């Protein structure tokens, strides 16, 4: 009986606290100071102490409010306190995954700020170092929206090193490494994927990537040598072997399938005989 009464009192005090906070916020003239209500919400650390053990409930309330606030296109300067409000939620309930993911989506699509989205996901990882979802999503954002492949590679590496991460994290890491032109890492990682693949489909995917990596390196080297040949003789050689005869290359490389590259002596263009994904 005493426990029930105590619980009722605690809930009552919590409600009064939140009501008082809401009243103070509602009194703020938003038209004069857009978004100023966020300033008056205390930091998550102090707010958590005032929730009497119901911090998860308060985190829900603040999270729902944040979605409504940031979903309102009429409110300007919303970015000013973005990190503040989501850090409050993180302090109240660090393992509450949704706010990190949704906050990152809001930053990405509504606010159009990729670094801010990454900052939110970094916060999620800092609070939950065993959750691979945060660096995996951050890697996608860095790769797709920032076109920063070295950064994407770092995030995918963090994701694949967390126990329980899906196998695709390693493949994304290998692909980002290739796009960052870290050929050694890309080759070794895709080779590992190929050699440890449990089904033929995945082995074929890895093989295609290995084919593409070798072709990219070979073709870049051949085009560079062909330009040197043209600078020296004023034209491209009639056939690729001409660069060997000119002493510019010891031999002509073949593709991953040991087939010749296709060469156009008029343009100096070199390409694979087949599209890597249609082998």
C-alpha positions, 0 to 999 in steps of 0.5 A, spaced: 500 500 500 505 504 501 509 503 495 502 504 491 502 511 494 509 513 493 508 511 486 502 515 485 506 521 489 512 520 484 508 520 478 504 526 480 510 530 482 513 528 475 506 531 472 507 537 475 514 538 473 512 537 466 506 541 466 510 547 469 515 547 464 510 547 459 507 553 462 513 556 462 515 554 455 508 556 452 509 563 455 515 565 450 513 569 444 515 565 439 513 570 433 518 574 436 523 569 438 522 563 433 524 556 436 526 560 443 522 554 447 528 550 446 533 554 450 528 554 456 529 546 456 534 544 461 540 539 459 538 532 459 543 531 465 539 535 469 532 534 467 533 526 468 535 528 475 528 531 475 524 525 472 524 521 478 526 515 474 521 516 469 526 519 464 524 514 458 517 517 459 520 524 458 524 522 452 518 520 449 515 526 450 521 531 448 522 526 442 514 527 439 515 534 441 521 535 437 518 531 431 512 536 431 517 542 431 522 540 426 516 538 421 513 545 421 516 549 415 513 555 418 519 556 424 525 559 421 532 558 425 530 551 427 537 549 426 540 553 432 538 548 437 538 542 433 543 538 437 541 541 443 534 538 443 537 531 441 542 531 446 537 532 451 533 526 448 540 522 448 541 523 456 534 522 458 534 515 454 541 513 451 539 507 448 532 510 445 534 508 438 529 512 434 531 519 435 538 518 433 535 515 426 529 520 425 534 526 427 539 524 422 533 523 417 530 530 419 537 533 418 538 530 412 532 531 408 529 537 412 535 541 414 539 539 408 545 538 412 549 532 412 554 533 417 549 535 422 546 528 420 552 524 421 553 528 428 547 525 430 549 518 428 555 519 431 552 521 438 548 515 437 554 510 436 557 514 442 552 512 447 551 505 444 558 503 442 555 496 440 550 498 435 552 497 428 546 500 425 549 508 427 556 507 423 552 503 417 547 509 416 553 514 417 557 510 411 551 511 407 550 518 408 557 520 407 557 516 401 551 517 397 550 525 399 557 527 401 561 523 396 566 522 401 568 515 400 574 515 405 569 518 410 564 512 408 570 507 408 571 509 416 564 508 418 563 502 414 569 499 418 567 501 424 560 498 423 563 491 420 568 491 427 562 491 431 560 484 433 553 482 430 554 486 424 551 484 417 556 481 412 554 487 407 558 492 412 564 488 409 562 489 402 560 496 403 567 497 406 570 494 400 566 498 395 568 505 399 575 503 399 575 502 391 572 509 390 577 512 395 582 509 391 585 504 396 586 499 391 590 494 396 584 494 401 579 494 396 582 488 393 584 484 399 577 485 402 573 483 396 578 477 395 576 475 402 569 476 401 570 471 395 574 466 398 569 465 404 563 466 400 558 461 402 554 461 396 555 462 388 551 468 388 556 472 393 562 469 390 560 471 383 559 478 386 566 478 389 569 476 383 565 482 379 568 487 383 575 484 383 575 484 375 573 491 376 578 493 380 584 490 376 581 493 370 580 500 373 588 499 375 590 496 368 586 501 364 589 507 368 596 505 367 595 503 359 592 510 358 597 514 362 603 510 357 599 511 351 599 519 352 606 518 353 607 515 347 603 520 343 607 525 346 613 522 343 611 520 337 605 525 335 600 519 335 597 513 338 600 506 336 596 502 331 596 496 337 597 496 344 603 492 343 606 498 340 608 501 347 612 495 349 616 496 343 617 503 344 620 501 351 614 504 355 611 498 358 614 491 359 608 487 357 601 488 356 596 486 362 590 482 361 583 482 365 581 478 370 579 473 366 586 473 362 582 476 356 585 482 352 583 489 353 579 493 347 583 498 344 582 504 339 588 507 336 584 513 333 582 515 340 587 512 345 581 509 349 582 502 352 576 498 355 574 491 358 571 486 353 565 486 357 561 490 362 564 487 369 557 486 371 555 482 365 561 477 365 
